[in-house]
Amino acid sequence: MRLVQQIRQLLGQDSNLSTLPNFFLSGTASDPNHTTRRMQQRAIAIEMIEVALLYGKCERCSQATTYTLLDKTLRKTPYEKFLDKLRGLRVIAQECPNGLEVTSVYWAWDLR
């Protein structure tokens, strides 16, 4: 099976899925499809974003929150076997009344 299909299957069985915050993809006023386009360009699926929001290291940077998948955050999780594929995924989000507004996603190559 493809990586995304395997992650989707594991997400369906993950007991922590209930703690996943509500989120939606957005962009800027001048570029409303920014996040979707970046996901396509960087081969990042929505399931990968969900894993990052569940298990990623959360850090606050000014008004945004980043979720980064590291080796130590994925160890002893169902996604440990995908460590090499998910390491370095970073999700940038802002908190809003509806949940999290994901504004960008990228690979932090210095972590790979």
C-alpha positions as CSV (number, residue, x, y, z in Angstrom):
1,M,0.0,0.0,0.0
2,R,1.0,3.6,-0.5
3,L,2.3,5.6,2.4
4,V,-0.8,7.8,2.6
5,Q,-3.1,4.8,2.6
6,Q,-1.2,3.1,5.4
7,I,-1.3,6.3,7.5
8,R,-5.0,6.7,6.8
9,Q,-5.6,3.1,8.0
10,L,-3.5,3.7,11.2
11,L,-5.4,7.0,11.8
12,G,-8.7,5.1,11.7
13,Q,-7.4,2.8,14.5
14,D,-5.7,5.5,16.6
15,S,-7.2,6.1,20.0
16,N,-5.7,9.6,20.2
17,L,-7.7,10.7,17.2
18,S,-10.4,12.1,19.5
19,T,-7.9,14.7,20.7
20,L,-7.2,16.0,17.2
21,P,-8.2,19.6,17.1
22,N,-10.6,20.9,14.5
23,F,-8.6,22.5,11.7
24,F,-9.0,23.9,8.3
25,L,-6.6,24.9,5.5
26,S,-6.3,28.5,4.6
27,G,-4.0,31.0,3.0
28,T,-3.7,34.8,2.9
29,A,-6.1,37.4,1.5
30,S,-4.0,37.6,-1.7
31,D,-3.5,33.9,-1.9
32,P,-6.4,31.9,-0.5
33,N,-5.1,28.5,-1.8
34,H,-1.6,28.9,-0.4
35,T,-1.7,25.9,1.9
36,T,-3.3,23.5,-0.6
37,R,-0.8,24.5,-3.3
38,R,2.2,24.0,-0.9
39,M,0.8,20.6,0.1
40,Q,0.7,19.6,-3.6
41,Q,4.2,21.0,-4.3
42,R,5.8,19.3,-1.3
43,A,3.9,15.9,-1.4
44,I,2.2,16.4,1.9
45,A,-1.2,14.8,2.5
46,I,-3.9,15.8,4.8
47,E,-3.3,12.6,6.8
48,M,0.3,13.7,7.4
49,I,-1.0,17.0,8.8
50,E,-3.3,15.1,11.1
51,V,-0.4,13.1,12.4
52,A,1.7,16.3,13.0
53,L,-1.2,17.9,14.9
54,L,-1.6,14.8,17.1
55,Y,2.1,13.9,17.8
56,G,4.2,16.9,16.7
57,K,6.2,19.0,19.0
58,C,4.2,22.2,19.6
59,E,6.0,25.5,19.8
60,R,4.6,29.0,19.8
61,C,6.3,31.6,17.5
62,S,4.8,35.1,17.9
63,Q,1.1,34.6,16.8
64,A,1.5,31.2,15.2
65,T,1.9,27.7,16.5
66,T,4.2,25.2,14.9
67,Y,3.8,21.4,15.1
68,T,7.0,19.5,14.1
69,L,7.4,15.8,13.7
70,L,10.6,14.6,15.3
71,D,12.1,11.2,16.0
72,K,11.4,11.4,19.7
73,T,7.7,12.5,19.1
74,L,7.0,9.5,16.8
75,R,8.7,6.8,18.9
76,K,6.4,4.4,20.6
77,T,3.5,5.5,18.4
78,P,1.7,3.6,15.6
79,Y,3.6,5.8,13.1
80,E,7.1,4.8,14.2
81,K,7.7,2.7,11.1
82,F,7.2,5.8,9.0
83,L,9.8,7.8,10.9
84,D,12.0,8.3,7.8
85,K,9.1,9.5,5.8
86,L,7.5,11.9,8.3
87,R,10.6,13.3,10.0
88,G,10.8,17.1,9.7
89,L,7.2,17.8,8.7
90,R,6.2,21.2,10.0
91,V,2.7,22.6,10.2
92,I,2.2,26.3,10.8
93,A,-1.2,27.1,12.3
94,Q,-3.0,30.0,14.1
95,E,-5.7,29.5,16.7
96,C,-9.1,30.9,15.9
97,P,-12.6,30.4,17.3
98,N,-13.3,27.6,14.8
99,G,-10.2,25.6,15.7
100,L,-6.8,25.7,14.0
101,E,-6.2,27.6,10.8
102,V,-3.4,25.8,9.0
103,T,-1.6,28.5,7.1
104,S,1.4,26.6,5.7
105,V,3.2,23.2,5.7
106,Y,6.7,22.3,4.7
107,W,9.6,19.9,5.4
108,A,12.3,21.2,7.8
109,W,15.2,19.7,5.9
110,D,17.7,20.4,8.7
111,L,15.8,17.8,10.7
112,R,16.0,15.1,8.1
